[in-house]
Amino acid sequence: MIPSANMKLCGRGASMARSPRAVRAHAKCAEMAAAPTLAKRRALAAKLAPMISEMDRKIREHGRATGAGDELSDLRADMLFLLALRGFEVPCQWSFEQCHEYLGG
């Protein structure tokens, strides 16, 4: 599927967000995706790296705290992290590898 200009980016399920934290995160992603220049989108994306890292950490912590175990918690977090990074490929014109390098360290 080729993404259209009006797709929700940064996780593509942005309209399904329910928590205030998720709503704020998706708003920041939408702001990045709507920036008028590639340089501005990339700069805004780089500022989101700490937020992405924090969300990844919290997903792992939550899984362990609710008894999902290490393997399932890490698998779930890894898949959500992958989906989040995929949302930066189109607006930032980065490969997945570049997204991981610039945002996932």
Residue pairs with C-beta under 8 A, 6 or more apart in sequence:
3 9
3 90
7 90
8 14
8 15
8 26
8 30
9 29
9 30
9 32
9 33
9 87
9 88
9 90
9 91
10 25
10 26
10 28
10 29
10 30
10 32
10 33
10 48
10 84
10 87
10 88
11 26
11 29
11 80
11 83
11 84
11 87
12 83
12 86
12 87
14 26
14 29
14 30
17 23
17 25
17 26
25 51
25 55
28 44
28 48
28 51
29 48
29 87
31 44
32 41
32 44
32 45
32 48
32 88
32 91
33 41
33 91
35 41
35 44
35 91
38 92
38 93
41 91
41 92
42 92
42 94
42 102
45 88
45 91
45 92
45 102
45 103
46 102
46 103
48 103
49 102
49 103
49 104
49 105
52 81
52 84
52 85
52 103
52 104
53 104
53 105
55 80
55 84
56 77
56 80
56 81
59 73
59 76
59 77
59 80
60 73
60 74
60 77
62 73
63 69
63 72
63 73
63 74
63 76
63 77
64 70
64 73
68 76
81 104
85 96
85 99
85 100
85 103
85 104
86 96
86 99
88 94
88 99
88 103
89 95
89 96
89 99
92 98
92 99
94 102
